[in-house]
Amino acid sequence: MERPEFEITIRKNGKMRVHIKGVQGERCIEMADLIRELVGREDERQLTSDFYAQEGKVRIHTRTTG
Amino acid sequence: MGAILVLTPLVVSSWPAITAAVAGAATAMGFSVAGQTLAEPRASRKKTVETEIENSEIVAEAMAPGQKLVIQKDDVSIAIGLDERGACTVCVTGSRQSDRELRAIGEEVTGRIVQQFAYHKLMTELKQRDYRIVEEQVLADQSIQVRVRL
């Protein structure tokens, strides 16, 4: 499984962009909230496609013939 | 993957933490730290433009009233201090620049102070939570990029 990772870019005007990778669902929200608490004011938040992935839940469809 | 946040850092801290950020910004921009003063030197022919760091608040416990940190490059000197509301002020003085140029210098310096402050604060807090830096670089546009992993 991928490890949680922050890719942090701090521009020379002080604005910050943080890309949270490798975590889904509630955990991702918790990490985003942590960053906001540490840094200051949140201007924008986008949830990316992997946020919606169900961590640890995999459904396998099998069909037996014969 | 996960989420993307865009944030504006709040610069709320003690005077020593602010001076560390100022020193980092000064180094990055080729300024040298001229020292801490209680009275701001003003030459008669020099122009001065004052601005402030937005969203800033200095906890003034370890700071004498009127204390400033001065950084210098060529004939431009910049005094960073505290106003009566507790906000961090940046006062740019120069003799050869227009008001507009002095203001642009002041805005660049305030941005760099916020950049340095946010970098040090976030790295300190994340390290305390067992995150480790796996990659760090300064990009061509002077942005600081860091990858931190749990």
Backbone of each chain as ProteinMPNN parsed JSONL, in Angstrom:
{"seq_chain_A": "MERPEFEITIRKNGKMRVHIKGVQGERCIEMADLIRELVGREDERQLTSDFYAQEGKVRIHTRTTG", "coords_chain_A": {"N_chain_A": [[0.842, -1.198, 0.0], [0.441, 2.286, -0.697], [2.367, 4.868, 0.895], [1.319, 7.501, 3.137], [1.737, 10.794, 1.947], [2.947, 14.143, 1.77], [3.075, 16.618, -0.655], [4.554, 19.569, -0.706], [4.359, 22.881, -1.71], [5.736, 26.003, -1.443], [5.196, 29.153, -2.365], [7.011, 32.118, -3.506], [5.628, 34.291, -2.641], [4.54, 33.477, -0.367], [2.191, 31.964, -0.441], [0.705, 28.732, -0.219], [0.66, 25.382, -1.452], [-0.622, 22.244, -0.955], [-0.345, 18.91, -1.665], [-1.937, 16.066, -0.896], [-1.154, 12.752, -0.741], [-1.75, 9.236, -1.26], [-3.594, 8.536, 0.697], [-6.961, 7.833, 1.673], [-10.45, 8.776, 1.897], [-11.828, 9.307, 5.173], [-9.386, 9.537, 6.581], [-7.835, 11.06, 4.914], [-9.196, 13.474, 4.981], [-8.746, 14.124, 7.659], [-5.983, 14.536, 7.614], [-5.791, 16.718, 5.901], [-7.126, 18.614, 7.435], [-5.353, 18.785, 9.561], [-3.113, 19.978, 8.338], [-4.228, 22.452, 7.678], [-4.71, 23.49, 10.244], [-2.092, 23.783, 11.145], [-0.971, 25.606, 9.368], [-2.661, 27.852, 8.646], [-4.943, 29.844, 7.016], [-7.38, 28.321, 5.002], [-7.745, 28.404, 1.572], [-8.699, 26.981, -0.564], [-9.94, 23.732, -1.397], [-9.527, 20.653, -2.931], [-10.863, 17.519, -3.64], [-9.392, 14.659, -4.814], [-9.534, 11.999, -7.296], [-8.65, 9.602, -6.072], [-9.327, 9.946, -3.489], [-11.838, 8.953, -3.153], [-11.536, 6.264, -3.3], [-11.955, 3.074, -1.802], [-10.35, 2.287, 0.977], [-8.584, -0.667, 1.495], [-10.711, -2.308, 0.847], [-11.635, -4.627, -1.373], [-13.394, -5.857, -4.05], [-13.902, -8.887, -5.599], [-15.0, -10.288, -8.532], [-16.008, -13.442, -9.497], [-16.495, -16.097, -11.784], [-17.643, -19.323, -12.198], [-17.39, -21.925, -14.437], [-18.646, -24.906, -16.107]], "CA_chain_A": [[0.0, 0.0, 0.0], [1.194, 3.526, -0.776], [2.472, 5.584, 2.174], [0.835, 8.892, 3.088], [2.81, 11.733, 1.577], [2.572, 15.521, 1.443], [3.96, 17.371, -1.554], [4.294, 20.948, -0.259], [5.015, 23.928, -2.49], [5.518, 27.325, -0.831], [5.623, 30.144, -3.358], [7.798, 33.208, -2.913], [4.731, 35.259, -1.996], [4.061, 32.846, 0.866], [1.045, 31.07, -0.677], [1.12, 27.345, -0.114], [-0.179, 24.337, -2.049], [-0.254, 20.953, -0.373], [-0.983, 17.764, -2.314], [-1.911, 14.909, 0.01], [-1.19, 11.546, -1.578], [-1.632, 7.928, -0.612], [-4.608, 8.296, 1.74], [-8.317, 7.983, 1.158], [-11.586, 8.926, 2.804], [-11.75, 10.063, 6.441], [-7.977, 9.788, 6.949], [-7.385, 12.164, 4.054], [-9.814, 14.688, 5.541], [-8.033, 14.421, 8.911], [-4.66, 15.079, 7.284], [-6.012, 18.06, 5.345], [-7.464, 19.482, 8.57], [-4.108, 18.996, 10.316], [-2.306, 20.971, 7.602], [-4.88, 23.766, 7.836], [-4.463, 23.959, 11.614], [-0.687, 24.157, 11.301], [-0.548, 26.688, 8.464], [-3.451, 29.077, 8.762], [-6.242, 29.954, 6.353], [-7.555, 27.473, 3.813], [-8.411, 29.141, 0.493], [-9.303, 26.068, -1.536], [-9.677, 22.3, -1.173], [-10.053, 19.77, -3.983], [-10.686, 16.094, -3.384], [-9.051, 14.038, -6.092], [-10.246, 10.733, -7.526], [-8.263, 8.548, -5.134], [-9.971, 10.17, -2.202], [-13.066, 8.158, -3.11], [-11.217, 4.832, -3.285], [-12.241, 2.463, -0.504], [-9.104, 1.706, 1.449], [-8.6, -2.026, 2.046], [-11.882, -3.09, 0.45], [-11.542, -5.016, -2.778], [-14.408, -6.857, -4.387], [-13.473, -9.661, -6.767], [-16.108, -11.053, -9.14], [-15.525, -14.664, -10.159], [-17.554, -16.929, -12.38], [-17.15, -20.681, -12.421], [-18.15, -22.596, -15.495], [-18.339, -26.305, -16.292]], "C_chain_A": [[0.879, 1.25, 0.0], [1.231, 4.226, 0.59], [1.894, 6.987, 2.044], [1.992, 9.852, 2.818], [2.22, 13.109, 1.331], [3.576, 16.051, 0.433], [3.615, 18.846, -1.326], [5.061, 21.919, -1.151], [4.682, 25.273, -1.856], [6.07, 28.36, -1.802], [6.333, 31.308, -2.691], [6.928, 34.332, -2.35], [4.102, 34.667, -0.739], [2.9, 31.891, 0.687], [1.517, 29.619, -0.732], [0.11, 26.401, -0.775], [0.3, 23.019, -1.466], [-1.05, 19.859, -1.076], [-0.82, 16.565, -1.382], [-2.111, 13.656, -0.832], [-1.202, 10.293, -0.703], [-2.6, 7.679, 0.532], [-5.991, 8.574, 1.164], [-9.292, 8.297, 2.297], [-11.319, 9.788, 4.029], [-10.322, 10.465, 6.796], [-7.44, 10.988, 6.162], [-7.933, 13.494, 4.586], [-9.079, 15.11, 6.818], [-6.672, 15.062, 8.62], [-4.782, 16.489, 6.705], [-6.319, 19.055, 6.464], [-6.229, 19.79, 9.411], [-3.256, 20.08, 9.652], [-2.904, 22.366, 7.776], [-4.611, 24.342, 9.223], [-3.03, 24.454, 11.791], [-0.326, 25.42, 10.525], [-1.367, 27.956, 8.644], [-4.761, 29.0, 8.026], [-6.299, 29.089, 5.097], [-8.337, 28.249, 2.758], [-9.188, 28.201, -0.42], [-8.979, 24.627, -1.155], [-10.317, 21.497, -2.309], [-9.81, 18.334, -3.56], [-10.447, 15.425, -4.729], [-9.608, 12.621, -6.138], [-9.907, 9.656, -6.503], [-8.865, 8.725, -3.752], [-11.155, 9.22, -2.043], [-12.806, 6.652, -3.118], [-11.462, 4.287, -1.892], [-10.997, 1.727, -0.04], [-9.344, 0.294, 1.997], [-9.807, -2.858, 1.651], [-11.805, -3.372, -1.041], [-12.59, -6.079, -3.052], [-13.968, -7.572, -5.663], [-14.662, -10.47, -7.277], [-15.516, -12.279, -9.818], [-16.722, -15.428, -10.729], [-16.96, -18.3, -12.661], [-18.008, -21.35, -13.488], [-17.771, -24.081, -15.52], [-19.035, -27.178, -15.275]], "O_chain_A": [[1.939, 1.268, 0.626], [0.26, 4.184, 1.344], [1.964, 7.597, 0.976], [3.075, 9.727, 3.39], [1.138, 13.241, 0.76], [4.786, 15.946, 0.637], [2.538, 19.311, -1.698], [6.273, 21.789, -1.323], [3.515, 25.647, -1.74], [7.279, 28.427, -2.027], [6.271, 31.474, -1.473], [7.429, 35.221, -1.661], [3.234, 35.285, -0.122], [2.637, 31.078, 1.573], [2.602, 29.328, -1.235], [-1.103, 26.584, -0.678], [1.494, 22.72, -1.484], [-2.281, 19.881, -1.079], [0.294, 16.114, -1.118], [-3.108, 13.519, -1.541], [-0.727, 10.298, 0.433], [-2.442, 6.706, 1.269], [-6.167, 9.426, 0.293], [-8.995, 8.108, 3.477], [-10.683, 10.839, 3.951], [-10.073, 11.581, 7.251], [-6.692, 11.812, 6.688], [-7.225, 14.5, 4.632], [-8.822, 16.294, 7.034], [-6.264, 16.008, 9.294], [-3.956, 17.354, 6.997], [-5.84, 20.189, 6.449], [-6.069, 20.903, 9.911], [-2.746, 20.981, 10.319], [-2.181, 23.339, 7.993], [-4.32, 25.529, 9.365], [-2.787, 25.428, 12.504], [0.513, 26.208, 10.961], [-0.796, 29.038, 8.781], [-5.614, 28.18, 8.366], [-5.403, 29.117, 4.253], [-9.454, 28.7, 3.012], [-10.214, 28.581, -0.984], [-7.892, 24.333, -0.657], [-11.502, 21.651, -2.602], [-8.701, 17.967, -3.17], [-11.218, 15.612, -5.67], [-10.098, 12.107, -5.132], [-10.777, 8.881, -6.108], [-8.912, 7.792, -2.95], [-11.439, 8.743, -0.945], [-13.733, 5.857, -2.963], [-11.2, 4.973, -0.904], [-10.634, 0.685, -0.584], [-10.203, 0.092, 2.855], [-9.922, -4.007, 2.076], [-11.899, -2.462, -1.864], [-12.655, -7.09, -2.353], [-13.695, -6.934, -6.68], [-15.258, -11.246, -6.53], [-14.605, -12.151, -10.637], [-17.823, -15.381, -10.182], [-15.906, -18.418, -13.285], [-19.236, -21.319, -13.412], [-16.714, -24.469, -15.021], [-18.876, -28.398, -15.297]]}, "seq_chain_B": "MGAILVLTPLVVSSWPAITAAVAGAATAMGFSVAGQTLAEPRASRKKTVETEIENSEIVAEAMAPGQKLVIQKDDVSIAIGLDERGACTVCVTGSRQSDRELRAIGEEVTGRIVQQFAYHKLMTELKQRDYRIVEEQVLADQSIQVRVRL", "coords_chain_B": {"N_chain_B": [[-4.195, 12.403, -6.276], [-5.892, 11.767, -3.358], [-6.038, 14.697, -1.831], [-5.989, 18.223, -2.598], [-4.756, 21.157, -1.28], [-5.01, 24.698, -1.005], [-3.412, 27.264, 0.631], [-3.215, 30.118, 2.85], [-0.658, 31.217, 4.757], [-0.731, 31.98, 8.268], [1.001, 34.334, 10.102], [1.794, 34.032, 13.057], [3.472, 34.397, 15.875], [6.362, 34.267, 18.083], [8.781, 36.927, 18.639], [11.525, 36.016, 18.289], [11.119, 33.816, 16.507], [10.112, 35.123, 14.294], [12.284, 36.742, 13.613], [14.089, 34.791, 12.823], [12.885, 33.878, 10.486], [13.024, 36.218, 8.996], [15.791, 36.471, 8.732], [16.323, 34.223, 7.148], [14.882, 34.906, 4.826], [16.295, 37.201, 4.112], [18.831, 36.171, 3.462], [18.143, 34.561, 1.261], [17.48, 36.527, -0.567], [19.745, 38.01, -0.951], [20.297, 39.99, 0.887], [21.891, 41.415, 3.811], [21.966, 40.888, 7.325], [21.705, 43.661, 9.284], [21.415, 44.156, 11.923], [19.803, 44.451, 15.199], [17.809, 47.108, 16.141], [16.805, 49.885, 18.23], [16.054, 52.395, 17.584], [15.001, 53.853, 14.553], [17.123, 54.531, 11.892], [17.142, 57.452, 9.969], [17.819, 59.042, 7.003], [18.055, 62.29, 5.564], [17.69, 62.586, 2.747], [16.612, 60.251, 1.944], [14.002, 58.047, 0.875], [11.076, 56.589, 2.258], [9.038, 53.729, 2.468], [6.262, 52.171, 3.844], [4.988, 48.996, 4.704], [2.949, 46.131, 5.579], [3.011, 42.813, 7.005], [0.509, 40.78, 5.98], [-2.062, 39.198, 7.89], [-0.539, 38.809, 10.207], [0.816, 38.429, 13.491], [2.615, 39.339, 16.224], [3.891, 37.86, 19.069], [4.764, 39.683, 21.653], [6.375, 39.266, 23.867], [9.166, 38.735, 24.219], [10.361, 41.034, 23.376], [11.619, 44.308, 23.062], [9.974, 47.512, 23.389], [9.59, 49.23, 20.328], [11.65, 47.893, 19.119], [13.515, 46.754, 16.323], [14.366, 44.758, 13.463], [16.955, 45.068, 11.233], [17.639, 44.781, 7.799], [19.911, 44.814, 5.008], [20.871, 45.903, 1.717], [22.964, 47.062, -0.714], [22.038, 50.411, -1.124], [19.627, 50.116, 0.058], [17.674, 49.77, 2.879], [15.893, 47.749, 5.161], [13.57, 47.763, 7.671], [12.225, 45.659, 10.016], [9.533, 45.383, 12.102], [7.207, 45.957, 14.788], [3.859, 46.994, 14.958], [1.469, 49.126, 16.755], [-0.788, 47.558, 16.899], [0.14, 45.044, 16.995], [0.813, 43.839, 14.655], [3.142, 42.771, 12.109], [5.439, 44.954, 10.76], [6.922, 46.3, 7.777], [9.424, 48.304, 6.778], [10.698, 50.083, 4.207], [13.601, 51.65, 3.095], [15.284, 53.855, 0.905], [17.5, 55.603, -1.393], [17.77, 55.905, -4.133], [15.602, 54.808, -5.391], [12.224, 54.779, -6.7], [9.025, 55.483, -5.117], [7.331, 53.474, -5.887], [9.067, 51.437, -6.635], [10.307, 50.94, -4.191], [8.116, 50.03, -2.764], [7.564, 47.689, -4.168], [9.847, 46.209, -3.572], [9.473, 45.945, -0.83], [7.127, 44.393, -0.802], [8.034, 42.046, -1.962], [9.893, 41.231, -0.078], [8.234, 40.851, 2.183], [6.695, 38.704, 1.282], [8.676, 36.731, 1.061], [9.433, 36.5, 3.724], [7.121, 35.422, 4.852], [7.1, 33.026, 3.427], [9.451, 31.742, 4.387], [8.829, 31.598, 7.104], [6.52, 29.971, 7.093], [7.545, 27.623, 5.983], [9.504, 26.777, 7.927], [7.881, 26.501, 10.19], [5.981, 24.536, 9.423], [7.628, 22.329, 8.755], [8.881, 21.826, 11.218], [6.671, 21.115, 12.811], [5.664, 18.862, 11.425], [7.821, 17.084, 11.559], [7.834, 16.606, 14.272], [5.672, 14.966, 14.345], [6.551, 12.634, 13.356], [6.977, 12.591, 10.59], [9.062, 12.475, 7.676], [11.467, 14.234, 5.703], [11.672, 13.6, 2.315], [12.452, 14.661, -0.051], [13.696, 17.764, -1.234], [13.636, 20.939, -2.682], [14.566, 24.038, -4.326], [12.68, 25.756, -6.572], [12.794, 27.085, -9.983], [11.281, 29.418, -9.977], [11.66, 30.333, -7.45], [10.064, 29.125, -5.59], [9.649, 26.964, -2.764], [9.909, 23.536, -2.654], [8.816, 20.634, -1.101], [8.856, 17.213, -0.289], [7.204, 15.175, 1.929], [7.04, 12.375, 4.025], [5.18, 9.868, 5.802]], "CA_chain_B": [[-4.501, 11.375, -5.286], [-6.186, 12.295, -2.028], [-6.599, 16.047, -1.796], [-5.087, 19.346, -2.84], [-5.146, 22.34, -0.5], [-4.313, 25.968, -1.219], [-3.49, 27.905, 1.942], [-2.497, 31.358, 3.152], [-0.13, 31.063, 6.112], [-0.865, 33.032, 9.278], [2.298, 34.521, 10.767], [1.525, 34.337, 14.458], [4.579, 33.758, 16.582], [7.197, 35.115, 18.936], [9.77, 37.741, 17.91], [12.662, 35.209, 17.802], [10.737, 33.011, 15.331], [9.982, 36.057, 13.165], [13.628, 37.175, 13.197], [14.697, 33.662, 12.096], [12.296, 33.901, 9.139], [13.582, 37.406, 8.316], [17.18, 36.15, 8.375], [16.249, 33.287, 6.017], [14.448, 35.678, 3.651], [17.4, 38.103, 3.755], [19.849, 35.36, 2.787], [17.613, 34.139, -0.048], [17.379, 37.68, -1.469], [21.034, 38.693, -1.052], [20.44, 41.034, 1.908], [22.597, 40.99, 5.017], [21.315, 41.377, 8.544], [22.506, 44.756, 9.837], [21.311, 44.102, 13.381], [18.552, 44.848, 15.836], [17.926, 48.486, 16.64], [15.643, 50.417, 18.92], [15.659, 53.621, 16.873], [15.158, 53.675, 13.125], [17.916, 55.604, 11.313], [16.528, 58.074, 8.791], [18.633, 60.072, 6.367], [17.139, 63.291, 5.033], [17.397, 62.428, 1.325], [16.089, 58.916, 1.667], [12.554, 57.871, 0.884], [10.67, 55.418, 3.029], [7.7, 53.195, 2.212], [5.97, 51.173, 4.881], [3.92, 48.033, 4.433], [2.911, 45.182, 6.699], [2.754, 41.417, 6.636], [-0.903, 40.473, 6.228], [-2.341, 38.039, 8.759], [0.578, 38.577, 11.121], [0.685, 38.876, 14.876], [3.826, 38.969, 16.954], [3.78, 37.777, 20.522], [5.858, 40.631, 21.912], [6.954, 39.061, 25.205], [10.632, 38.793, 24.234], [10.701, 42.138, 22.483], [11.568, 45.643, 23.661], [9.159, 48.43, 22.577], [10.347, 49.929, 19.286], [12.74, 47.063, 18.6], [13.398, 46.402, 14.91], [15.476, 44.03, 12.863], [17.258, 45.777, 9.984], [18.435, 44.075, 6.786], [20.449, 45.825, 4.105], [21.516, 45.515, 0.464], [23.329, 48.325, -1.365], [21.564, 51.54, -0.31], [18.271, 49.839, 0.552], [17.6, 49.119, 4.189], [14.524, 47.344, 5.493], [13.4, 47.557, 9.111], [11.052, 44.83, 10.32], [9.177, 45.633, 13.501], [5.876, 45.641, 15.294], [3.079, 48.216, 15.18], [0.735, 49.135, 18.034], [-1.817, 46.496, 16.895], [0.805, 43.739, 17.101], [1.131, 43.313, 13.326], [4.542, 42.897, 11.714], [5.579, 45.993, 9.743], [8.14, 46.258, 6.963], [9.685, 49.686, 6.396], [11.77, 50.039, 3.211], [14.209, 52.974, 2.897], [16.302, 53.897, -0.14], [17.671, 56.956, -1.931], [17.747, 55.937, -5.601], [14.415, 54.135, -5.92], [10.945, 55.492, -6.601], [8.128, 54.885, -4.12], [6.797, 52.229, -6.447], [10.121, 50.418, -6.548], [10.478, 50.589, -2.774], [6.957, 49.218, -2.37], [7.744, 46.354, -4.777], [10.87, 45.525, -2.761], [8.819, 45.609, 0.446], [6.181, 43.286, -1.001], [8.797, 40.823, -2.195], [10.483, 40.813, 1.206], [7.18, 40.303, 3.053], [6.368, 37.369, 0.753], [9.755, 35.797, 1.412], [9.389, 36.252, 5.181], [6.017, 34.473, 5.062], [7.55, 31.744, 2.866], [10.397, 31.135, 5.319], [8.123, 31.299, 8.352], [5.637, 28.819, 6.868], [8.399, 26.446, 5.771], [10.081, 26.315, 9.189], [6.834, 26.063, 11.11], [5.386, 23.276, 8.968], [8.62, 21.25, 8.862], [9.048, 21.518, 12.644], [5.47, 20.414, 13.304], [5.541, 17.539, 10.801], [8.882, 16.225, 12.119], [7.375, 16.183, 15.607], [4.662, 13.917, 14.143], [7.274, 11.499, 12.748], [7.132, 12.661, 9.142], [10.446, 12.762, 7.306], [11.614, 14.884, 4.405], [12.291, 12.686, 1.354], [13.001, 15.45, -1.154], [13.533, 19.201, -0.998], [14.321, 21.712, -3.716], [14.097, 25.39, -4.634], [12.349, 25.765, -7.995], [13.289, 28.251, -10.73], [10.515, 30.622, -9.597], [11.985, 30.563, -6.033], [9.198, 28.37, -4.685], [10.29, 25.856, -2.052], [9.087, 22.324, -2.791], [9.257, 19.594, -0.17], [8.031, 16.002, -0.181], [7.3, 14.682, 3.301], [6.358, 11.075, 4.079], [5.012, 9.301, 7.141]], "C_chain_B": [[-4.789, 12.019, -3.95], [-6.833, 13.663, -2.074], [-5.524, 17.08, -2.111], [-5.627, 20.544, -2.07], [-4.357, 23.548, -0.97], [-4.517, 26.787, 0.052], [-2.752, 29.234, 1.975], [-1.976, 31.244, 4.577], [-0.45, 32.265, 7.003], [0.472, 33.121, 10.006], [2.021, 34.988, 12.194], [2.586, 33.621, 15.276], [5.313, 34.765, 17.467], [8.199, 35.886, 18.065], [10.972, 36.897, 17.448], [12.325, 34.372, 16.561], [10.609, 33.901, 14.094], [11.382, 36.466, 12.673], [14.35, 36.046, 12.443], [14.173, 33.632, 10.657], [12.847, 35.079, 8.333], [15.017, 37.11, 7.856], [17.22, 35.2, 7.173], [15.873, 34.004, 4.73], [15.578, 36.579, 3.162], [18.471, 37.346, 2.979], [19.398, 34.99, 1.376], [17.61, 35.294, -1.05], [18.67, 38.484, -1.566], [21.182, 39.884, -0.114], [21.32, 40.505, 3.034], [21.888, 41.586, 6.225], [22.222, 42.423, 9.176], [22.406, 44.817, 11.349], [19.957, 44.53, 13.888], [18.738, 46.24, 16.423], [16.674, 48.875, 17.399], [15.149, 51.692, 18.25], [15.95, 53.437, 15.39], [15.991, 54.821, 12.531], [17.229, 56.174, 10.064], [17.459, 59.157, 8.245], [17.696, 61.012, 5.618], [16.759, 63.063, 3.568], [16.767, 61.088, 0.987], [14.57, 58.89, 1.746], [12.217, 56.596, 1.64], [9.247, 55.023, 2.672], [7.436, 52.117, 3.251], [4.817, 50.274, 4.445], [3.855, 47.091, 5.632], [2.673, 43.774, 6.182], [1.311, 41.114, 6.997], [-1.02, 39.248, 7.113], [-1.189, 37.75, 9.714], [0.248, 39.094, 12.516], [1.918, 38.391, 15.626], [3.513, 38.948, 18.441], [5.006, 38.515, 21.056], [6.555, 40.444, 23.255], [8.465, 39.281, 25.237], [11.151, 39.973, 23.426], [10.59, 43.473, 23.211], [10.701, 46.549, 22.785], [10.033, 49.166, 21.554], [11.48, 49.113, 18.678], [12.47, 46.693, 17.134], [14.585, 45.569, 14.493], [15.717, 44.658, 11.489], [18.089, 44.879, 9.068], [18.805, 45.084, 5.699], [21.041, 45.204, 2.842], [21.736, 46.796, -0.33], [22.814, 49.497, -0.511], [20.142, 51.325, 0.218], [18.358, 49.177, 1.919], [16.129, 48.878, 4.53], [14.456, 47.043, 6.982], [12.109, 46.79, 9.349], [10.744, 45.004, 11.805], [7.734, 45.295, 13.792], [5.1, 46.945, 15.456], [2.241, 48.071, 16.459], [-0.367, 48.066, 18.095], [-1.213, 45.107, 17.04], [1.142, 43.132, 15.759], [2.597, 43.584, 12.986], [4.65, 43.907, 10.567], [6.922, 45.873, 9.025], [8.338, 47.66, 6.386], [10.909, 49.727, 5.478], [12.295, 51.455, 2.965], [15.294, 52.884, 1.829], [16.401, 55.291, -0.714], [17.517, 57.012, -3.45], [16.466, 55.363, -6.2], [13.178, 55.028, -5.8], [10.117, 54.818, -5.498], [7.62, 53.532, -4.594], [7.824, 51.096, -6.34], [10.34, 49.973, -5.102], [9.327, 49.707, -2.304], [7.084, 47.804, -2.918], [8.78, 45.54, -3.991], [10.24, 45.063, -1.438], [7.882, 44.424, 0.3], [6.916, 41.973, -1.237], [9.39, 40.297, -0.881], [9.402, 40.225, 2.126], [6.78, 38.9, 2.602], [7.401, 36.341, 1.174], [9.781, 35.498, 2.913], [8.285, 35.232, 5.485], [6.423, 33.079, 4.573], [8.465, 31.018, 3.862], [9.715, 30.722, 6.623], [7.284, 30.028, 8.195], [6.445, 27.537, 6.702], [8.902, 25.902, 7.113], [9.005, 25.801, 10.15], [6.296, 24.688, 10.709], [6.364, 22.109, 9.112], [8.812, 20.835, 10.321], [7.876, 20.688, 13.151], [5.364, 19.01, 12.715], [6.61, 16.576, 11.321], [8.484, 15.73, 13.505], [6.33, 15.075, 15.513], [5.231, 12.745, 13.353], [7.258, 11.473, 11.218], [8.604, 12.933, 8.842], [10.484, 13.35, 5.89], [12.304, 13.901, 3.458], [12.887, 13.44, 0.159], [12.721, 16.924, -0.88], [14.273, 19.96, -2.096], [13.738, 23.123, -3.813], [13.889, 25.447, -6.144], [12.836, 27.06, -8.653], [12.553, 29.536, -10.359], [10.669, 30.963, -8.113], [10.967, 29.95, -5.062], [10.032, 27.297, -3.989], [9.36, 24.652, -2.186], [9.671, 21.224, -1.91], [8.3, 18.409, -0.257], [8.283, 15.399, 1.188], [6.476, 13.4, 3.392], [6.27, 10.577, 5.519], [5.772, 7.991, 7.245]], "O_chain_B": [[-3.953, 12.777, -3.459], [-8.032, 13.783, -2.326], [-4.33, 16.849, -1.921], [-6.799, 20.9, -2.189], [-3.175, 23.438, -1.295], [-5.647, 26.984, 0.499], [-1.795, 29.451, 1.231], [-2.769, 31.18, 5.516], [-0.44, 33.411, 6.553], [1.007, 32.114, 10.469], [2.016, 36.184, 12.486], [2.599, 32.393, 15.36], [4.936, 35.932, 17.576], [8.429, 35.538, 16.907], [11.404, 37.052, 16.305], [13.156, 34.236, 15.664], [10.952, 33.489, 12.986], [11.63, 36.528, 11.469], [15.132, 36.313, 11.531], [14.935, 33.389, 9.721], [13.103, 34.955, 7.135], [15.404, 37.454, 6.739], [18.056, 35.357, 6.283], [16.457, 33.754, 3.675], [15.8, 36.712, 1.959], [18.96, 37.827, 1.957], [20.167, 35.091, 0.42], [17.724, 35.065, -2.254], [18.688, 39.537, -2.202], [22.086, 40.701, -0.289], [21.477, 39.295, 3.193], [21.287, 42.658, 6.145], [23.356, 42.131, 9.558], [23.23, 45.464, 11.995], [19.078, 44.92, 13.119], [19.716, 46.505, 17.122], [15.615, 48.27, 17.23], [13.968, 52.03, 18.337], [17.007, 52.932, 15.013], [15.598, 55.981, 12.657], [16.788, 55.416, 9.2], [17.834, 60.081, 8.966], [16.665, 60.584, 5.099], [15.618, 63.321, 3.185], [16.428, 60.84, -0.17], [13.945, 59.588, 2.544], [12.996, 55.643, 1.651], [8.36, 55.871, 2.584], [8.281, 51.259, 3.504], [3.815, 50.732, 3.896], [4.617, 47.24, 6.587], [2.194, 43.576, 5.066], [0.926, 41.179, 8.165], [-0.164, 38.364, 7.08], [-0.891, 36.59, 10.001], [-0.495, 40.06, 12.687], [2.221, 37.198, 15.657], [2.947, 39.893, 18.992], [6.135, 38.041, 20.931], [7.244, 41.346, 23.732], [8.99, 39.922, 26.148], [12.244, 39.919, 22.861], [9.598, 43.74, 23.889], [10.686, 46.385, 21.565], [11.102, 49.668, 21.899], [12.195, 49.605, 17.805], [11.344, 46.363, 16.761], [15.664, 45.653, 15.079], [14.795, 44.766, 10.68], [19.093, 44.298, 9.482], [18.106, 46.076, 5.493], [21.634, 44.126, 2.884], [20.786, 47.535, -0.588], [23.112, 49.572, 0.681], [19.531, 52.245, 0.761], [19.026, 48.158, 2.091], [15.256, 49.691, 4.226], [15.18, 46.189, 7.493], [11.033, 47.222, 8.935], [11.608, 44.792, 12.656], [7.123, 44.457, 13.128], [5.62, 47.904, 16.029], [2.291, 47.05, 17.144], [-0.83, 47.704, 19.176], [-1.93, 44.118, 17.186], [1.694, 42.033, 15.7], [3.207, 44.514, 13.515], [4.022, 43.731, 9.523], [7.914, 45.411, 9.589], [7.518, 48.139, 5.604], [12.024, 49.443, 5.914], [11.518, 52.36, 2.66], [16.115, 51.967, 1.836], [15.482, 56.092, -0.544], [17.169, 58.059, -3.995], [16.274, 55.433, -7.414], [13.093, 55.899, -4.934], [10.458, 53.738, -5.015], [7.496, 52.582, -3.82], [7.491, 49.961, -6.001], [10.533, 48.789, -4.825], [9.529, 48.759, -1.545], [6.759, 46.834, -2.233], [8.609, 44.341, -3.774], [10.453, 43.934, -0.995], [7.838, 43.55, 1.166], [6.483, 40.917, -0.775], [9.389, 39.096, -0.613], [9.636, 39.206, 2.777], [6.555, 38.015, 3.428], [7.065, 35.231, 1.587], [10.109, 34.385, 3.325], [8.483, 34.302, 6.267], [6.128, 32.077, 5.224], [8.278, 29.835, 4.142], [9.98, 29.653, 7.171], [7.325, 29.132, 9.037], [6.068, 26.488, 7.223], [8.749, 24.716, 7.403], [9.196, 24.795, 10.833], [6.171, 23.792, 11.543], [5.975, 21.023, 9.543], [8.897, 19.646, 10.628], [8.065, 19.682, 13.834], [5.013, 18.067, 13.425], [6.341, 15.388, 11.503], [8.756, 14.586, 13.87], [6.119, 14.332, 16.472], [4.49, 11.964, 12.757], [7.504, 10.426, 10.619], [9.308, 13.542, 9.647], [9.673, 13.021, 5.024], [13.397, 13.419, 3.756], [13.734, 12.904, -0.555], [11.662, 17.289, -0.369], [15.424, 19.643, -2.398], [12.591, 23.371, -3.441], [14.824, 25.211, -6.909], [13.235, 28.005, -7.972], [13.131, 30.621, -10.419], [9.914, 31.773, -7.575], [11.004, 30.223, -3.862], [11.0, 26.785, -4.553], [8.173, 24.736, -1.871], [10.863, 20.926, -1.971], [7.082, 18.585, -0.294], [9.426, 15.144, 1.566], [5.35, 13.342, 2.898], [7.154, 10.825, 6.339], [5.759, 7.352, 8.297]]}, "name": "protein", "num_of_chains": 2, "seq": "MERPEFEITIRKNGKMRVHIKGVQGERCIEMADLIRELVGREDERQLTSDFYAQEGKVRIHTRTTGMGAILVLTPLVVSSWPAITAAVAGAATAMGFSVAGQTLAEPRASRKKTVETEIENSEIVAEAMAPGQKLVIQKDDVSIAIGLDERGACTVCVTGSRQSDRELRAIGEEVTGRIVQQFAYHKLMTELKQRDYRIVEEQVLADQSIQVRVRL"}
